Each structure stands twice: as C-alpha cells, then as structure tokens.
Amino acid sequence: MTGSRTPSPELCILAGAPRSGTTWIQRLLQAHNDICGGEESHFFEGFSPALRMADIQARDSRSIGPLTYVSRDTYDDLFRGVWQGLFADLFASAPAARIHLEKTPSNCLYLDEITRLFPEAKIIFICRDSRAVTSSVVHASASWGKNWAPSTWKGAAILWQRHCAAVLRWRQQNPDHPFLMLKYEDAIADTEGTLQRILDFLMPGEEHRTGEILEAWRAGQSDQKEPQGFARVRGTDGWKEDMTLRGKLVTWRYTRKTMRELGYDISPFS
C-alpha cells in the first residue's frame, strides 16, 4: 500500500451460494454508514490459480515458479497491493467507512486464500434451503442468469452443494477464525434481530440503531436497478410449488448430507 492511498477498512467476506440472499443482506448492511461495498469483484475467483500456484511450489522441492524470485510474504503482498488498488476508489468515496463488505458467491470456494492474505477478515456465511436455491437457480437460467446458472436440477443442486460444503470444510479446519453463520429463513422471519446479530459480530460492544438502518434500507430499494426477474420473491416455501417431484428427488440426492450438517430437515417428498 502506497502512502497516497486511502487505508483499507476492516474486511468482511459475505459468502453464500448463489441465490441464497447474499445481495439482500449486503444491501441491508450497507445501509449502515460505517459499512461500504459494491458489486461482486470476483477477485479471488480470478486470482486463485496464481495464489494456489505458490502453495504447490511450497510443497515442491524444485526451484520453479514465482517463489523462485520472491519470498512467499512478498508474493502475497503483491496481491494485497492489487486488492488495495482495485478498491481504491471505493475506499476514497467512503473515507469514514470502518468495514469493507465484499460479496461474491464464489468466495465460498476460496476461503483458504482469502484468510491467508487477510488473516483478520471476518467471514459471514449465509445458507438457504438447497431446494429453494435449486429452484431459484433453474428459474434464473431461463432469463437473466443464463450465462452462469445451471438449467438442470442436478446442476443447480451441485452448485449449492459445492459452495456450502466448501465453507463447512474450511470452518472445520479453522474453528477459531471469526465466523458467523446465518440462515436465510431466520433472516426472513426476524430481519431486525438478524441485523442486530450481524452488527454485534462486526462491531461488538457498540449500540446499533437497527430500526434506523432498516428504514434507510427500505428507502433505498426504489433506487436499485436489477435484471428483470432478479428479485423473485418466493419466501421460504415457494420452492414447494415451483419444483417437480423429480427436482425434489434430485436435490435430495445431491444435498441431503450437507443440508443436515447445516441443521435443515430434508425429505424428497416434502
């Protein structure tokens, strides 16, 4: 980081499978004056091959690869510099922000890289019933999400499974890292209570005016520009009407184990 750059706020990673409510939670939190953020950066998805290359070299006795020329600390510092440069305008536009909220669904898959580069980063994981996510992903594949969303029940279920299982594996290996798991269904049922819980995690020991933050969030909803069909309000049980029996069976087959680890009851005939 150069002396002319605005110092980085504390980093918080908002992780969750696509269509799990991460955009909603992000916007809710960014109604707080001390939290800044923006569109998905896909930073770690883009740079993970280079970051993992150093991991491979560290385990290889041959003197090839980037660590032949610089130390691992220097190598990681280079990527921290790219990160700082990427978000320089964001930080400059919100100089009073204390927390940078980075929301990209694929961050679920790169938590090792994230927490090595930013060991103090806090992780918030939002999970949602796999059947609701699978239904939403398949629906998105027919319209605004056709460039990324699987169009089959199997593909959508595996997408959910891959993201959520990766977070659980990382958490098992890093039990002491600052981490908060939330269920989308709980956030829908008690949004203000969920907001309070998140802010207590991010800024412990402080008083949070959650009612005012919710009002600011509601007031800003009309300014949001989304692709048609993005904000598909189906609540917590809409999937029961949207999914065929085959869709429910396929989703059960691929996600049941992780669903149970997350505390959900799942039956193929729900």
Sequence and secondary structure as in RCSB ss.txt:
>XXXX:A:sequence
MTGSRTPSPELCILAGAPRSGTTWIQRLLQAHNDICGGEESHFFEGFSPALRMADIQARDSRSIGPLTYVSRDTY
DDLFRGVWQGLFADLFASAPAARIHLEKTPSNCLYLDEITRLFPEAKIIFICRDSRAVTSSVVHASASWGKNWAP
STWKGAAILWQRHCAAVLRWRQQNPDHPFLMLKYEDAIADTEGTLQRILDFLMPGEEHRTGEILEAWRAGQSDQK
EPQGFARVRGTDGWKEDMTLRGKLVTWRYTRKTMRELGYDISPFS
>XXXX:A:secstr
  TTS    EEEEEE  TTSSHHHHHHHHTTSTTEEE S   HHHHHHHHHHHHHHHHT  S  SGGGTS HHHH
HHHHHHHHHHHTHHHHHH TT  EEEEE GGGGGGHHHHHHH TT EEEEEE  HHHHHHHHHHHHTTTTTTTS 
SSHHHHHHHHHHHHHHHHHHHHH TTS EEEEEHHHHHH HHHHHHHHHHHHSTT    HHHHHHHHHHHGGG  
  TTSS   TTTTHHHHS HHHHHHHHHHHHHHHHHTT    TT 
